[in-house]
Amino acid sequence: MRTKKSDSKPIAGNLSASRYKALLEHAYDGVVLYDGQGVVQFASSSVKKVGGFTTFDLVGKRGDEFIHPDEREAARDAFRKVLLNQGKSISLTQRFLTKKGTYIWCEYTLTNLLHNPEVRGIISNFRNVHDRVEAVNQAAESQRVFSLLSEHISDGIFLGIPQRKFQFVNKAFLQLTGYTSLDDLNSIKPQQLFAERKVWNKIRQLQAPGRIKSMEALFKKKNGEIFWGLISLSVFRDSEGHSFFVGSVRDVSQQKEAESKLLTTQHLLTSINLNITEGIYRNVPGKQFVYTNPAFLNMFGFKSLEELNKIKPRQLYADRKHYEKVRNELARYGQVQNIEALFRKSNGETFWGSVSSILIKQKRGKGQIIDGAIRDITRQKESEIRLQESQSFLTNVMNTVAAPIFVKDKHHRWIMFNDAFCSFMNRSAKELQNKSDKDFLSPKEYKVFWKVDSEVLRTGGVVLSRETVTTKRGNTRNLLTFKSRYQNEKGDRFVIGFIMDVTEIQKVEDEILKLNANLRGIMESTRESIYALDRNFCYTAFNHNHARMARLLYGTDIQVGDKKLDFIKGTKEEKWLLPELRKAMRGENHISLHQIDHSKYKSRWIQTTYNPIFNKQGKVDGVAVFVRDITEMMDTQQALSHSNATLRGVLQSTTDRIIALDDKLNYVLFNESHARNIKQFSGVDVRPGDNFIKNLPKPIVQKALPHLKRALKGKPVMVELGMGERFVEALINPIKDNANKVIGITLFVRDITQRKRTEQKLRVLNETLVQQNQQLAAQEEELKATLEELSERNFELDQIMYKTSHDLRSPLSSILGLVNLARMDTEGSQREYLEKIEGRIKKLDEFIKSMLNYARVSRDETGYEEVDLDAVTRECIQELEYLENFSAVQVTRNFTGTETPFVNDLVRVKIVIGNIISNAYKYYNPHVKSTLKIAVNVTPQQAIIVIKDNGIGIRDEHTDKIFDMFYRATESSQGSGLGMYIVKQAVEKLNGKIEVKSKFGKGTTITVALPNHRKRLKERS
């Protein structure tokens, strides 16, 4: 659509019946009639339904004013194409302005009926398709995000119909299974992917919507290879009742293999040298070993001390630098503590160890010996990695569950929870971490929660309770909470809870079903044998572990409804189990401990927990029984009692300092490592009964004494202390008697100097990484800016090509026309024609100069040299002497700071000043005495150039557009429309600023500030 206003008058009111009928033949929802200039002549009343505008809002306005600025040029191109062909129609989908100021997507058709006498215009038929376009865009974006995630995630993702075919698998799934494509995969049945049929049977049983969470299974690849996979799968049902499944598979073969190796290693280390894992040795420096314990020989793979002494001690180090470090520190300090080194076994394998040793001078000139210990820390590093992976995996699993899940410690503090729990509490994870119900709920509510928590922690039973909670917004919600106890290897107890919101009565049934599913998941995920009996001692529920034990002990597959007493009748188990079941039926929670000596289950200790099941009336309906095999725990306790005999040997073999003090801080027990340390600091040989702090340096006493007093009050303390260049970590625990009274404290002190140094290095590396990331981000922003500038330049080039072809051809066509007229006019004056031809040539020359200036401004290179601004302004004025009004403009120039050299790009500076001065002459006011004032002030930092005229000025609505390419602010303009655009581009290239102030009919003032690059010129010279 053209920017020039139409000369035709808009048609107001109703059209003639014939014209109205012609419009309706092309109408969709809204109809608009344009003239040949793109001005609205008529708009149907239905346009108000589309954009809210009335007929009178639109008539007389240009149509492109209502199109989104980013799409106006496309609309104008379409209008021009329609205008060139009678009867032609073009359809577009673009954003239209509404009366509310927003934009909506509309589909419209332009039809040229200018030739039709009944219409005489361009018809636009349009309709609102905003919802459809937005839906298509959102769908495309969703598909793009899904494709991006599925193709870059490492887990295999699949979707399909049970027992039929896969509808979708990602690249990772094909790589896991060894198939090349979805068609290749669908050449087999889904069950053929599983190496064990029982896994497929479990999946097939999910007829109704259900879920399999994190089940390990053996998979078979296309080439027959087997691998362990961790599968998560959910079955859904669509609105038509058809089932389909979706899930993911992760390859955990390496993890399974690592777990197997780790278990084997743990068993081996447990049975060697009475649980001592450190390798203890004594050797003559640089020669041979005098003594090693079995753990040391096993650590390096030697069968005997004789075999070990066939090599030199330094050959045990895989890295000679580590050996040199240990030897140099021994020579310098007489001991080393916890130096990490890479060692080599007899078979060439390597492992990481922490070595601590001391250099001892023997009496009577017998030389020196080295006593030391090496601790294998390879498993420690691997365990840290596995711990991080396990925690991440557990968090991801919890977050896939829709119901809120939380884990509390014995102090009722939340230590773990999923995203659903945060959403339920309407709090962030940061707000909830290590906080309790007391921090957010009323006393009445949190005391109910804590009472249930205490019961679960005490009994170990599973408790299902109804509770109420007041949300952050003040709403009261009814909850169904399922809580159970978890106890780790250290004996720490935790409460695991699931929450179901049952506020709405209509959803109670669904929530109960979900709770049952969670209960079954917990029963099957635990290692305990769980079953429930009714009052007739018949099974109402049991988990897989209990069914397996029943098959082992009773030789039968139990079913719900079977009577428990029928299986134990006449056995030793009947004598103690029946009375305990009856006790639970009377409503008593209790725990029992028994040893089982069955032919297929010999010498096993079990711990049985009995929890009565109460109905709504508070009567016992049955009993829930939890049976846990604690044989390993009992064996551990027995092993612990045997290990007390070796305590003294362990104390003396470790490099850590171990001390036991009474309540007066007098020594009760200490190991040799501590005695050596005190000897080194104070030169005193400590004895039992001596005061602990008496022989310590005062700075250390001042740091340690508050922590010792805190431990004597019954509070365990873990503290790090700096001792000069060394750092130690101290664990201080109170010693209590049977009456729970503190009678002393124990101290476990370990040198952590090497660890602290490593942490410092890691902090430095992290800071370096952050700086590099910031640099990358800055480079990315710079690249983005460059791309945007390139796009802008391409658009400008299109405009230049169009304008150049038009403005070059127009003067040439005029010249050819004048030449032909001169040939035909034999009697006229040839001078008149020559003057007109000269005018056209000057206009053409001016446009070519503008294009040359644009090319000079747009080049990337910037040349710096000293610029004489006085000479530049004089030269620019002299170049305009050919203008007719040159003598009519009085010029005054005022220069200050000329003694300061001004350095910049001479070509661009001349283009800026020349174009501004040229406009002052072109647009002078013939009705006043024309003046042009030029003021220049040069400083070491910049040059300020002010050019002021009293010409015709610029209207307010044109001021913001004068820097646009090919824009002409006045109809009287005869220029190319490039002048001020080139000025703006040149100023930006020079990193300067330009400001325009103009008042129509009064004149214009242009201020340009350009930087002074004196320093850059000095650097080059």
N, C-alpha and C positions, 0 to 999 in steps of 0.2 A: 504494500500500500504506500502511495506517495505521501511525502511530508507536506507538499504544497497544498494550501487550502483550495477548496472547490469554489468555482465562480457561480455554480448553480444553487438555487435556493432550495432548502429542505421542504418536503411535502408534509404539511401538517394535517391532522385530522384523518378521516377515512379515505381510502382509495376508491376508484371507480369499481363497480361490480365486476367488470371483466378483468381488470388488473388483479383484484383481490382473488378471483377464481384461479387465475394463473399462478399466483403465489401459493395457494393451497395445494396445488398439484405437486409441488416440490417440498412441502413442509413436513418436518418430523414433529418436534415439540415446540420450537420457537422459530420465527421467521423474521429476517431482517433484510431490507433492500438498501444497497449501496449505489451511489452514482459512480461514474468512471474514475473519480478521485479517491474513492474509499470512504466517503462521508455518508452517514446513515440518513436515508430519505424516509424510511418507514420501518416500524417495528411492531409486530403483532402483540396483542395483549398477553399471550402465553409466555413471553420472555420474562415476565415477572416471576413465574414459577421457577425459572432456571437460576437467575442471578439476583432477583429482588428489584431490578430496575424497572421503571415504568416506561411507556412509549416516549413520554416527554423528556425523560432522563437521557435517552439515546439519540433522538432525532437531532441532526446538526453536528453530532460528534463524529470524530474519525474512529473507525472500527478498531484500529490497532491500539488505541488507548486502553481498551479493555482486555488486552492479551498480556500475559506475563512477559516482563522485559526480556527474559532469556529466550523467548520464542517469537518475538515480534518480527525479526528479520525473516524467519521461515514463513510467517504469515504474509509478509509483504511480497516475498518471492512467489508464493502461490497465487496471490492476487494479480501480480504482473502476468503470470503465465495464463491465467483465466482471461485476463483483459485482452490478450493478443489473439484469442481464438473464440469466435462466436459459437455459442452453444456448449463450450467446453465446461466440464465439471471436475473439481478436485476436492477430495475429502481429507481432512486432517483431524487429529486428536491433540488438543492443547489446553493449557490452563487459562481460565477466564476469571476476570475480577468480578466479585460480587459486591453488592451494595454495602455489606458489612466490612469490606476491606480485605476479605480473605480470597483465596483462589480455589476454584474447583475445576476438575477435568471435564471437558465437553468434547463431543464428537460433532463436527459440522462439515457441511458441503457447500462450496462456492460454485455457482452456475452463472455463466455469462448469457444474459438475455437482453443485452443492450440493443440488439437488432430487432427484438420483439416490440412492436409499437404499443402493445398492451402493458408492457412492463417497463422497458427502457432503463434497465439497471442490472446490477449484480445481486443475485439472490443468495442469502446464507440461511440454510436450514440447520438447526443445531439442537442437541439434546444433552442432558446431564448424564455423564457416564463415570462420575467421580468414584462411586463405590466399586464399580467393576475394575477400573484402572488401579485403584489402591489395593484391591484384593489380588490382582495379577502381580503387582510389584511386590507385595508381601509374600506371596507364594514363591515368586522367583528368588527373593532373598532367603526365605526359609530353606528352599531347595539348595541354594548355594552354600549356606552355612552347614546344612546336613551333609552335603557331599564333601565339603572341606574337612569336617570333623571325622566322618567315617573313613576317608581315604588317608588321613594322617594319624589316626589313633593306632596304637600298637596292638590293642586287643582285637580279636576277630569278632565281628558283629554279624548276626544273621537274623532273617525273618522268613517265616514260611508257614505252610499248612501242615498240621500233624499227619505223619505217615504218608505224605505225598511228596511235595517238592519245595525247594527253597525259592522264595520270591526275590530275595535280595541278600547278598553277602558283600562285605567290603574286601579291599585288596589284602588286608592282613589275614582274613579268614582263608582266602585262597592260598596264601603263602604258607599258613600253618598246615593245611590239609594236603598241599601239593597239587591242587587242581589249577588249570589254566584259566578257566572262565566259569560263569554260572551254568552255561549249557553243559560243560564238561562235568561239573559237580552234580547236576541233575540227571546224569546218566546212571547214577546209582541211587538206591533208597537211603533216606537219612539214617536209618538204624545201622547201615554198613559202616558209618564213621566211628562207631563205638566198638572197642575191642572186647568189652564185656556186655553181654545182653541185658544184665540186671539193671544197668544204668538206663538203657533205652526203655525197659519196662517201667521204670519209675517215672520217666518223662511221659510215656504213653498214658499212664494212669491219671494224668492231669487233664481230665475231660472238662471239668468246670474251670472257671478262671482260678488260677493258683500260681505259685512261684517256687522255683528251686533256687536257693541262694548259696552260692559259693560251694559247689560240690566238686570234689576232685574225681576225675575219671580218666581211664586210659582210652586214647583216641588212636585210630589207624589212618595213616596217610595213604595217598593213592599208590605209592610204591611199596606199601606193606609195612613201612616203619611204624613203630609205636612211640607215642609220647604222652606224658602226663599233662592234662589240661584242667584248669579251674573254670567250671561252667556255671553261669548264672542264667536262669531262663524263667520267663513269665508267660502264662497262657491268658489270652484275652478273648472276648466274644463280641462280635460286632452287632449292629442293630438287627440284622437278619438272623442272628443265632449261630453264625459260623464261627468256629474257633480258629485261632491262629496263634503262633508262638513267636517270641522275639527274645533275643538273649545275646550273650557274649562269651567268648572262650579266650583264656590266657594260657600260654605255654609256661608251665611251672616245672618242667622236667629237671632243669638245673637246680631249682630250689629243692625238689624231692631228693635228688642225688646228694646235694649238700647236707640236707637234714639227716640222710642215712649215714654219711661219713661222720657228721658231727656226733651222732649217737654212738657210733662205734668208738670214736676217740674218747668220748666222755666215760664210757664203761672201762676203757683201758686205763685212763688216768686215775679213776677211782680205786682200782685194785692195786696200784703200784705204790709201794713205800708208804703205806698207811695214809693215803690221801695227800701226801706231800707232792706238789706239782713242780716245785722249783728244783732245778738241778744244782746240787751243792758240790763244790770241788776244792781241792788244794793242790797247788802245783809249784814247782820251782820255776822262777821267771825264765821264760825262753827255752826251757828244757822239757821236763816231763811232768805228768800228773802223779801226785802222791796218793790222792784219794778222790773218788767220785761216788755219789750215791746212785742207786739204780735209775732214778729219774733222769740223771744227767746222761747216763749211757743210753737210755732209751730215747732221750731227746735228740741225740746225735747219731743214733743207729748203730752203736757199737755193742758187741756182746760182752766184752770184758775190759778191765783196765789195761790188760796186756795188749789187746788189739788197739785200744785208744792210743797207747804210748808209741805205736809204730809211726805216728805222725807228730809233727811239732804243734804246739798250741795255736800258733798264728794261722795254721792251715784250717782251723775251724771257722775262721772268719771268711765270709764270701766277698767282703769288700775290705781291702787292705787299709783304706782310710779309717774305717771303724776300729781296726786293731791298733793302728797308730794312735788314735785318739784315746783309747783306753790305756795304752802303755804310757803315753805322755802324761796323762792326768795322774796315774799311779805314781810316776816318778816325781811329779811336781807336788801333789797334795798328800800322797800316801794312801789314798782311797778314791774310789769312784762310786757314784750312787745313781742307779737307774738310767744308765746310758743305753739307748736303743741301738742295736747293731744287727746287721744281716749276717746270719750264720749258715754254714754249709754242713749238711749231713754226710755220712759216709757214702751214701749212694748218689751224691751230687745234688740232691734237692736242697732248697734254701728255706729258711724260716726266720721270722723276726723274734728277737729276744731282748729282754731288759737285763743288763748285767750290772751287778754291784759287787765290789771286791775291796779288799784292804791289803796293803803291803806290810808284812810283819818281819822285823829283823830278829833273827834267832840269836840266842845267847852264845857266848864263848866263840864268836867268830864263825858260826856255822852257816853264814850267808842269810839269804832272804827267802821267804815263801809268800805265796799269795793265796788267801782264803776268799772264796767268793761264791756267788749264787747267780744262776741264769734263770729267768722266768720267761717261758714261751708266751709271747703276747700276740701271736698270730690270730688265735681264736678270738681274743678280745676285740681286735679290729674288725674281724669278720662279723662278730656278734653285734657290734655297734651298727654296722651296715644293715644286718638282718632286722635289728630292732627298729631302725628307721623305716624299713620297708614294711614291717609288720604293722607299725603304728599307722602308716599311710593307708595300708590295705584295710585295716579295721575301720578307720575313719570313713573311707569310701563306702565300705559295706554298710555301716550305720546310716550314712546319708542316703542310701538307696531305699531305706525303709521309710514308708510314709508316716508311720506312727512316731510320736515323740519317744526317744530312748535316752536314759541317763544312767550314769554310774556315780554313786556316792561313796565317800570313805566313812570311817567309823564316827567322824565328827559331823556327819550330815552335809559335807561340802561336795558340790558337784565337781568332779574331776574329769568327766568325759560326757559328751552328749552330742546328738546329731542336729542337723539343721532344722528338722521338724520341731525339736524341743525349743530351739531359739524362737522359732515362729510362734509356737504355742505360748511361750512366756512373753512374747513381744519385746524381747531384749536381744542385744547383740551378744556374740560369744564372749567378747571381752568383758561385758558387764556380768555375765554369769559365772565365768571361770573362778573356781575356788570360793564361790559364795554359796550360801545355803538358803533354804526356804525362809529363814528368819529375816533375811535382808530384804525380802520383797512381799511377804505375806503377813496377814494379821496373826497375833499370838494364838487365837483360837484355831486357825487353819494349820499353822506350821507345827503346833504341838501334836495334832492328830497325825500328821505325816511322820514326825519323829518317833511317835509311839510305835507305829507300824515298822519303821526302820529298825528300831531297837529289837523288836520281836524277831525280825528276819535275821539280824546279826547274831542274836542269841541262839535261836533254834536252828538256823540253817534251812528252815522250811520255806515253801513257796506260798506267798500270801496274796490273795486277790481281794481288794478292798474298794469300797465306794467312798469317794472323797469329794469335797467341794473346794474351789479356789476362786478368788476374786482377781480378775485380770487387771492389767495396767489401766484400762479404760473404765474400770469399776463394774464390769459385768461379772455375774456369778455363773460359773460353769460346773456341771456335775461330771465327775471323772470316774472311770473304772481303771484302777491302777494294779498292775501285776508286778510283784516284787519278789526277787530271789536273792540268795547269798552266793557270793563267789569268794573263795579263799585261795590266795596264791601260795607259792612254795615257802615263802617266808612266814606264813601264818597270818598275814594281813587280811582283814575281812572287808568286803565291799558289798554294797547293795546295788543290784541291777534292776532297773525298773522300766516298764512299758506303760504308756498312758493312752487311754482311749477316752475321747470326749463323747459322753452319752447324754448330753443336754436335751437334744431333740428326741422325743419318744419314738418318732417314726424310724429313727436310725438305730435303735437299740439292737435289733436283730442283726443288722449288718456288723455292728461293732463287736457283738458277741462272737460272730463267726471269725472276724479278724483276730480276736483275742485267742480263740481256740487254735487258730493257725499258728499264732506266735507261741502258744503253749507247746504245741506239738514240735515246733522248731527248736525250742529250748530243751524239751525232753530228749530229742534226738541228737542235739549238739553236745550234750553233757556226757561225760564218761561214767556217770553214776547209773546204777540200775534203779529205775523208777517204776512204781506200779501203784494202783489205787484199788481198794476193795470196798464193797458195800457192807452193810451190817450183817449179811449172811456169809461174809468172807469170800464173795465171788468177785472176779476181776471186772472192773469197770473201765480200766485203761492201763496201758503199760507201754514202755518205750522199747526200741530195738535191742538195747543192751540187756534188758530184763528177759526178753523173749529168747535171746541167745543164751543167757545163763540158764534159763529153764530147760532149754533143749539140751544143754550140757549136763545139768544135774539130774533132770527128771526124764530125759530121753523122749520128750514129746514137744509138739508145737502147741503152745497155749493159745486159747481164744478168749475174747471177751465173754463173760458169763460162766467160764470154768470156775470151779471152787478151789481155792488155794489149798485148803486143808487136805483135799484128795491127793495132792502131789507130795505132801510132806508127812503123810500118815506113816507111822512106824519108824521114822528117821530120827536122828539126834536133833535135827533142826526143829522138830515138832515140840520138843521139851521146853525150849526157850522162846520160840517164835510165837506160839499160841498165847502164852500169858502176856507177852508184850503187845500183841494185837488187841487183846481184850482190854488191856490197860489204856490203849489209845482210844478204843471205842467208848471208854468212860469219859473221854474229853481231855486226857492228859498228853501234853507234848513231852517226849522224852527221847533220849539217845542211848543206844546200847553198843557194846563192843564184844565181838565173839571171834573165835578161831574156828575155821572150817577145815575139816580133814576128809574131804571126799576123794574117791578114787580118781576122779578127773579134775579135782580142784583141791590139791593137797596143800596143807600148811599155809592157808591164806587167812589173813585177818580182815574182817569187815566191820565197818561202822554203820549202824542202821539208825535212821532218824524217823520217828513216827509223828505225824501231824494229823490230828482229828479234822474231818471235813464237816463243817456245820451247815445246816440249812438256814432258811430265812427266820425260822422260829427259834434258832439258837440250839437246836438239837443235833446230835451227832448222826450223820447219814452214812459215814464211812471213815476210812483212814487212808492217807497218802503216805507211802513208804519210800524212803530214799536210801539205797544201799550203796556204800562206797568202799571199794577195795583199798585198804590202807596198809597193805603188806609192806610196800616200799617205805612208807613213813615209819612203820615199826622197825624195819630193818635199819633204817637210818638212825633211829634212836638208839638201837643196840650198838651200831657202829660208833655212834657218838660217845657212848659210855666206854667203849674200848679205846677210843682215841684220846681220852683224858690221860692215859698212861704215857702217851707220847707228846703231851703238851710241852714239856720242858724242851724236848728236842726240837719241836717246831719253833718255839720262841727263840732258840739260839740260832736256828738256821736262816731265819728271815732277816732281811736288811731293814725292815721297819722297826721302829722303837716301840716296845710294848711295856707299859708300866701299870701297876695296881697300887693305889694309895688308900690309906684309911681316912676317916673323917677329919684328922688333924693334918692331912697332906704329908704323912710319913710313909716311906716305902714299905709296901707289903711284898711286892714282886716286881722284877724288871728283868729284861733280857740283856744279853751281852752287847747287842748293838747300842742300847741306851747307855750302858756302862762306858763303852768306848767313846761315845759322844760327849758324856760329861767329863771324862778324862781329858778329852781334847780341849774343851772349853775352859775348865777350871783346874785341871791337873789333880783332881781328887778321885780316889777310888770309893765309889758309893757302896753302902751296905744297907741291908734291910733294917728299917727303924730310923734311918737318916731322914731329915726333912727334905722334901722335894725341891722347894724353892730356894733353900739355903745356898745350894751350889750353882744356881743359875745366874747368868749376868743380869744386872738390874733392868736394862731395857727390855729383856725378854720377860722378866717377872711382871713388869708393868703392863705388858700386853696380855699375858696369859692369866694373871690372877683373877680378873673379873669373870673369865670363862670358867675357871675352876670353881669359883664360888657359886656360879649359876648351876653347874652340874651337881654340886653338893646339895642344892635345893630340889633335886630330882628331875632336872630338865636336861635331856641329851643336847650336846653342842657339837656342831661341825664348824671348824674355823680354819682359815688360812692365815699364816703369820709370816711376815718378812723378817729375815735374819741376815742383814747385810745384803750380799749378793745372792743368798740362798733363800728358798721359800719352802715351808713345810705345811702339810695338811694334817690337822689334828682332829680325831674323833674322840670326844669325852663323854662317857656314859656313867650314870650313877649306879652304884652297887647297892641292892636292897636286900634286907633280910626277909624272913617269912611274914613278918608283921608289916611289910612294905615300908620300912624305915630305911633311910639312906645311911649306909655304914661306911661308904667310901666311893671311890671313882676309879675307872679304868681309862687309860690314855693309849691310843694307837696313833703314832706319829710317823708320817711318811714324807720323804724328801720329794717335792714336786717341782724342783727348779727347772728341770728339762722341759716339763710340760708347760710351765709358764712362759718359757722362752718360745716354745712352739706356738702358743696362743698369740704371743706378740707378733710373730711372723705372719700368722694367719690374718690378724687385724690389718697389718700393712698391705697384704695381698688384696684383702677385701676393699680397702680404700682405693687401691690402684684400679681395681675392677670397676668401681663406681665412676672414677674419673674417665676411664675408657668408654663406659656406656654413655656418659654425658657428651663426650666428643662425637660418638657415633650419632647420637640424637641431633647434635648441631649440624653434622654433615647431611643428615637426612632432611632437615629443614631447609638447608641451603639448596639441595637437589630439587626439593619441591618448589622452591621459589623460582629456580631456573626453568623448570618445566612450565610453570605458569607464565613466565615471561615469554618463553618460546611460543606458547599457544597464542598469547596476545600479539606477538610479532606476525604470526601466520595470518591472523585475522586482519591486521593492518596491511599486510602484503596484498590480500584479496581486494581490500578497499582501494589500494593504490593502483592496482592493475585496472580495475574498473574505471576509476577517476582519470587515470592517465590516458587511457584509450579515448575517453569522452572529451577531455579538455585539450588534448593535442589535435584531435580531429576537427573539433568545432572551429578554431581559428583558421585551420587550413581550408576547410570548406568555405568559410567566409571569403578568404583570399581568392580562391578559385572563382567564386561567384562574382566578386568585384572585377577580376580580370576579364571574364566573359562580358560583363556589362560595359567595361571600357572599350572592348573590341567592337561591340554593337553600337555604342554611342560615338559616332564620328564627329558630331558637332559639339559635344560637351567638353568640359575642362578635364584634362588628364590629371591635373594637380590634385583635384578633389579626390579622385580615385586613389592616387598614390598616398595621400594622407590617411585615407581609411585603411589601405593595405598596411601602411606603416603602423597604425594603431593595433591592428590584429597581430602583426609580427611582434610588437613590443609585449602584447599580452602573452603571446606564445613564449617569448623569451623569459618573461617573468615566471611563467609556470615551470619552464625548464630549470631556471635558477632555483625555484623552490624544491624541485625534485633533487637537484644536486645538493642543496643544503640538507635535505632529509637524509640523503645517502651519507654525507659527511658526518652528520650527527649520529646516525645509527651504527657507524662502524665501532668495533670493540676497542680499538687502540686509542689511547689518550696520550698526546704528546705534551710534555711540560716544557715551557720556555718563558722567558720574561716578556710580559705583555705591556705595551705602552697604551693605556686606555685613552689618553688624550688623542693620540694619533689614530686609534681605531675609530673613535667617534667622528673625527674630522673626515676620515676616508669614507665612512658610511654615509655621511651627509653629501659629500661630493658625488657619490654614485647616483644620487637622486636628482641631479641638475637637469635631467631631460624632462622632468615633470613640469606640466604647465603652471602649476601653483607653487613652484619651488620658491619664487621670489616673494610670494604672499605670506610665507611663514617666517617669523622672526625667531632666531635661535639664540639662546644664551647658555653658556657652559660654565660650570663652577667645579673646580677640582681641588681637593685637599688630600694631604698625605702622599703627594706624588714623589717625595723623597724616599718613600718605602717601596722597594721593588715588589711588583706583583707578578706571581708565577702561576700560569695555568695553561689550558689548551687554547692557543691563539685562534684556531679555525672556529671552534665552537663559540668562543667569546664573541668573535666578530659576527657570527650568525645570529646570536641572541640580540646584540645591540642593533644590528642592521635591520632585522625584521621589526623590532619595536619602533625604531625611528621611522621606517618606511610606512607603518600604519598611521603614525602621527601626521604624515604628509597626505596620505591617501584619504583619510577621513577628517580633514580639516573642516572648519565651519566657515563658509564663505560670507556669512552675515556678520562676523565679528573680526577684530584684528587678531589674526592667528599668531599664537606664540608656542614655542617648544623650549622647555627648560630641562637641561641635563646637568645633574649633580652627581659627582663621584667622590667617595671617601675611601682611601686605601689605608688599611692597618696591617700589622704583621700577621693577623689571623684571617682577614677576609677583605673583600672589596664590596662596598654598598653602592649600587648604581640606581639612581632615581630618575625616571624620564616622565615628565609631566607636560600634557598639552591641554588646550582649551577647545578641542575639536567637537564633533557631534556626540561623542560619548556612546555608552552601551546601555541598553535597557536592562533592568534588573533580572528579567526572566532569561536573558542570554548570558549573564556574567559567568555562571557556573559551567557553560558549555563552550566557551571560546577556545578552550584547549583541545576540543575534540577534533579528530581528523576530518577535513573537508567541511567544517562547520562555518557558516557565514552568518554573522550576527545581524546583518542588515540587507535588505533587498537591493540596496544601491551598491553592494559590494561587487567589484569586478575581479577580485583576486582568486587564487586557487583554493582557498580554504585550508591551506597547509601552514601558513605563517606562524600562528601562535601555537599550533600543535608542535612544530619543529622547535620553537623556543622552549616549550615545556620539556620536550625530550632532551634537548641540549643541557638545560639546567639540571635535570635529574642525573644525566651522565656525569656532570661536573660536581655532583653531590651538593648542589646549591638549593636555594629557595626562591620562589617568585610569588609576588602578591599583587593583585589587581584591584584598584578602587576606581569606580567610574559612576558618573551621574549623567543621565541622558540629557543632551543639550548643553552640558556644562564642561565636559572634558574627562580625561582619563589620566590616572597616575599609576605607573607600573614600577615596583621596587624589586630589584634583583640582588641577592646576596650570594657571592661566589667565594669559596675558600681560597686562601693564599697558600700555595705549596712551595714556599721558599726553602723549607728544610729538605724536601724531596730533591730539589734541584741541587742543593749543596751536597746531599748524599751521593748523587750521581757523579758530581764533579770530583 
